[in-house]
Amino acid sequence: MLRILVLLFALAGPPAHATTVLAVDVQDQALESDALIEAVVGTSHTFAGDRMVYTDTELSVVGVIGGEAPTKLTIRQAGGTLDGRTTFLPGDARLEPGQRIAAFVRKIDGQWYFTALAQSVWHVEGEGPKAAVHRDVDGSHFMERNGDGAIVPAIQSPLEYATLNELLEASKGLTFGGAL
């Protein structure tokens, strides 16, 4: 029965308006990241690049949970609203000025990015270690590696944390590599 369900999921393909991503846990995100930060979202600037629209968003880092990051950084994301047209990458994090977030970030060629799109961003609501955290991964179609190493549709969604403290505890002792 499980084989039939996996086959049906594989044949169905990703839902409309979704980005197919490999589900990654905090250990794997850390290995591909320069840092796990707690930050406040600032202002954004949208501009036309060579082939697409990008949005740069300022982050004020209030704490580096692991790895290394400056106290201010600019996150680049594909999409945004420019000249009355809006484009977006389904499965990427949505940011609002004043939001508090915890996020895995990496620097590539001098530019900061979220390590694994929306999977890397937890929205923080409340204060202190008992603050609630959640990820908005709508628009993500998760895949995983099976026992043979093949990439298949994920059977379950990635592990979630309910509080900032749970995320902090899961992040203790992680090795940050910034490797791709």
Salt bridges, closest charged atoms under 4 A:
GLU32 OE1 - ARG106 NH1 3.86
GLU38 OE2 - ARG100 NH2 2.82
ASP56 OD1 - ARG76 NE 2.74
GLU125 OE2 - HIS134 ND1 3.53
GLU127 OE2 - ARG100 NH1 3.51
GLU160 OE2 - ARG135 NH2 3.10
GLU169 OE2 - LYS172 NZ 2.89
